[in-house]
Amino acid sequence: MNDKKVILQSILGQGILPLFYWESPSVCLSVMRTLYKAGVRAVEYTNRGVAALDNFSMLKKVLSAEAPDLYLGIGTVKSADEARAFVAAGADFIVAPIVNPEVAAVADEAGLLWVPGCMTPSEIYTAQRNKAALIKLFPANILGPEFVSSIRELFQDQLFIPTGGVEIDENNIRAWVKAGVCAVGLGSKLISKDILKNENYDLLYENTLKALKIAREVIKENNKG
């Protein structure tokens, strides 16, 4: 198993966490190869369809040989059974839309980073009590940067990553980083259905380079301030 701190630093270092699901195994693999080519080293594949486990297993097998320095996590994990299945398939980290202590326990036993989704201070506190080093703020488009600014003093040492509606836009990402997040999750704004349907990997590559550049520059700028 990979070290939790190394994977966390990989996410923080790239400043973004791409996430997606698609049924076609070949498209999934092409997306992963495109993200890797652009410089991404940590990706969340989401458990949002019947093909998720089979596709994830295939991706781990192929990418372990092609891209051994790429960390592939599984997202949208809501139950302990789901967590155990993907741990067995080789997940490097586990992301969830909710706080389920049973999932936290599976991740902890496997030595994996667990990133639960939170929307309230109470959920954040519960996540912390269950060893969440990184917490996903979800849905980010509903919460907004102002939420982070409001609760940051309550959870001063907690790392946050917003997911859901974050734009590949300098002003948008700057607002989140200035509010206090350490990175941003990028789903359909980066890996859109149009890109997946049309297999437009050139556009995905360009968008990924843009997102990485903006996030890294904004985070560096904020750290200097």
NORSULZI-V22792 format. One record per helix or strand of 3 or more residues. SS is the DSSP state (H for helix, E for strand). FROM is the first residue (numbers start at 1). TO is the last residue. Records with the same first field share a line. If there is no record, write none. Layout:
SS = FROM-TO + FROM-TO
//
This chain:
H = 4-14 + 25-38 + 52-66 + 80-88 + 101-110 + 121-129 + 140-151 + 170-179 + 193-198 + 201-224
E = 16-20 + 42-46 + 71-75 + 93-95 + 113-115 + 134-137 + 159-162 + 183-186
//
